[in-house]
Amino acid sequence: MCGSRAGAENALRVARRYLENELKLTVNTTKTHIAHSDEGVKFLGVVIHSKYTRIQGKKVVRLKQKLKSLTKRNRGIGLAAIIRELNPVLRGFVSYFRVANCARVLKQVMSWLRRRLRCIQLKQWKKPGRLHRRLKQLGYQPPFRHIRMQSWRNAASPLASLALPNTYLHNDLKLMDLAKVKTGITVPEFGVN
């Protein structure tokens, strides 16, 4: 956090000398560089900009890969058991990255994850008749469209959303909702009196 390029280069030289000579540590020259905060500085999984902080894209991709492996459609276990496995992963991710301004990213991840969970349940129901029975139990009136129960596309259909609404997944099955987590850090304003 220096005011000029020359000041930043001097601070880097001093820090490198101290780390290598006094502490006997090796400074990674490929990662250690001078950067402007407007371009963003990558640090511990986040990118720090002048006015906000965001999660690195590769960290979100890695989270989705982990969630994808936990939500395979051929695992043969119920939705409640899958959600019990998902919650610690979601809780850990959001606890680490809540310092970033990531509300939109977390909302997108949750939307994608709920669709995957609906896809699992549709596959387990196997036939549209079971989906239609669930809709009737919830008070919806037929006729209902027949959909392919194995299709990823149909996991986003209105029928799947009506049969397995967000409130059912979050309130009844206790899926952690990342979209409700307060994210971002606020920098206090220091005024001169």
C-alpha positions in Angstrom: 0.0 0.0 0.0 2.3 2.7 -1.3 1.7 6.0 -2.9 4.0 5.6 -5.8 5.7 2.9 -8.0 9.1 3.9 -6.6 7.8 3.5 -3.0 6.3 0.1 -3.8 9.6 -1.1 -5.4 11.5 0.1 -2.3 9.1 -1.7 0.1 9.4 -4.9 -2.0 13.2 -4.7 -1.8 13.1 -4.2 2.0 10.6 -6.9 2.6 12.5 -9.4 0.4 15.8 -8.6 2.2 14.2 -9.1 5.6 12.4 -12.3 4.6 15.4 -13.9 3.0 18.2 -12.6 5.3 16.6 -12.4 8.7 13.9 -15.1 8.6 15.7 -17.4 6.1 12.6 -17.8 3.9 12.5 -18.1 0.2 10.5 -15.5 -1.7 8.5 -16.8 -4.7 9.4 -14.5 -7.5 6.6 -15.6 -9.7 3.9 -14.7 -7.2 5.6 -11.7 -5.5 5.0 -8.6 -7.7 3.8 -5.0 -7.5 0.2 -4.5 -8.6 -2.3 -1.7 -8.6 -5.4 -2.4 -6.5 -7.7 -1.3 -9.4 -6.5 -4.3 -11.4 -7.0 -6.6 -8.4 -4.6 -8.4 -6.2 -5.0 -12.2 -5.8 -4.6 -13.2 -2.1 -5.7 -16.4 -0.4 -8.5 -17.2 -2.8 -9.9 -13.7 -3.2 -9.2 -10.8 -5.5 -8.8 -7.6 -3.7 -9.8 -4.5 -5.6 -9.8 -0.8 -4.5 -13.4 -0.8 -3.4 -14.5 -4.4 -3.3 -13.3 -8.0 -2.9 -14.4 -11.0 -4.9 -13.8 -14.7 -5.0 -11.4 -16.0 -7.5 -13.2 -17.8 -10.4 -11.2 -21.0 -10.0 -12.4 -21.3 -6.3 -16.1 -21.2 -7.4 -15.3 -23.8 -10.2 -13.7 -26.1 -7.6 -16.7 -25.7 -5.2 -19.1 -26.7 -8.1 -16.9 -29.7 -8.9 -17.1 -30.8 -5.2 -20.9 -30.3 -5.1 -21.3 -32.1 -8.5 -19.5 -35.1 -7.1 -21.7 -35.1 -4.0 -24.9 -34.8 -6.1 -24.5 -37.5 -8.7 -27.8 -38.9 -9.8 -26.7 -42.5 -9.6 -25.6 -42.5 -5.9 -28.8 -44.2 -4.8 -29.3 -42.3 -1.6 -32.2 -40.0 -0.6 -32.3 -36.3 -0.8 -32.1 -35.8 3.0 -28.8 -37.8 3.2 -27.3 -35.9 0.3 -28.2 -32.6 1.9 -26.6 -33.7 5.2 -23.3 -34.3 3.2 -23.7 -30.9 1.3 -24.2 -28.7 4.3 -20.7 -28.9 5.8 -19.2 -28.2 2.4 -21.4 -25.2 1.9 -20.9 -23.9 5.5 -17.1 -24.2 5.1 -17.0 -22.4 1.8 -19.2 -19.5 2.9 -17.4 -19.2 6.2 -14.1 -18.7 4.5 -15.2 -16.5 1.6 -17.8 -14.3 3.4 -15.3 -11.5 3.5 -15.7 -11.1 -0.3 -18.5 -9.3 -2.0 -20.0 -12.5 -3.4 -23.8 -12.4 -2.8 -24.5 -12.7 -6.6 -22.1 -15.7 -7.0 -23.6 -17.5 -3.9 -27.1 -16.9 -5.3 -26.1 -18.5 -8.6 -24.5 -21.4 -6.9 -27.6 -22.1 -4.8 -29.9 -21.9 -7.9 -27.7 -24.4 -9.7 -27.5 -26.7 -6.6 -31.3 -26.7 -6.1 -31.7 -27.7 -9.7 -29.3 -30.6 -9.3 -31.3 -31.7 -6.2 -34.5 -31.5 -8.1 -32.9 -33.6 -10.9 -31.9 -36.3 -8.4 -35.4 -36.4 -7.0 -37.0 -36.6 -10.4 -34.7 -39.5 -11.3 -35.6 -41.3 -8.1 -39.3 -40.9 -8.8 -38.7 -42.6 -12.2 -42.2 -42.0 -13.6 -44.2 -38.8 -14.1 -47.1 -40.3 -12.2 -45.1 -40.0 -8.9 -44.4 -36.3 -9.7 -48.1 -35.8 -10.4 -49.1 -37.5 -7.2 -46.8 -35.1 -5.3 -48.3 -32.1 -7.0 -51.8 -33.3 -6.1 -50.7 -33.8 -2.4 -49.6 -30.2 -2.4 -53.0 -29.1 -3.7 -52.3 -28.4 -7.4 -55.0 -29.5 -9.9 -54.4 -31.7 -13.0 -53.9 -31.9 -15.9 -50.1 -31.9 -15.6 -47.7 -32.1 -18.5 -45.7 -35.3 -18.8 -41.9 -34.7 -18.6 -38.9 -36.9 -18.9 -37.8 -37.7 -15.4 -34.1 -38.3 -16.4 -33.6 -34.9 -18.1 -31.4 -32.2 -16.7 -33.5 -29.7 -18.7 -36.7 -30.8 -17.0 -35.2 -30.3 -13.5 -35.8 -26.6 -14.2 -39.4 -27.0 -15.3 -42.2 -25.3 -13.3 -43.6 -28.8 -12.3 -40.3 -29.7 -10.6 -40.2 -26.3 -8.9 -43.8 -26.7 -7.7 -43.2 -30.2 -6.4 -39.9 -29.4 -4.7 -40.1 -25.6 -3.8 -37.1 -23.8 -2.3 -38.9 -23.6 1.1 -39.2 -27.4 1.1 -35.5 -27.8 0.4 -34.4 -25.2 2.9 -36.9 -25.5 5.7 -38.0 -29.1 5.7 -34.8 -30.8 4.4 -32.5 -28.2 6.1 -30.4 -27.3 3.0 -28.1 -24.4 4.0 -29.0 -21.3 1.9 -25.9 -19.4 0.9 -27.9 -16.6 -0.6 -29.0 -15.5 2.9 -25.5 -15.2 4.3 -24.3 -11.6 4.8 -21.2 -11.1 2.7 -18.6 -8.4 2.2 -16.7 -6.4 4.7 -17.4 -2.8 5.4 -14.5 -0.5 5.8 -15.1 2.0 8.6 -15.0 5.7 7.6 -12.5 7.6 9.7 -13.5 11.3 9.7 -11.3 14.1 10.9 -12.8 16.1 13.7 
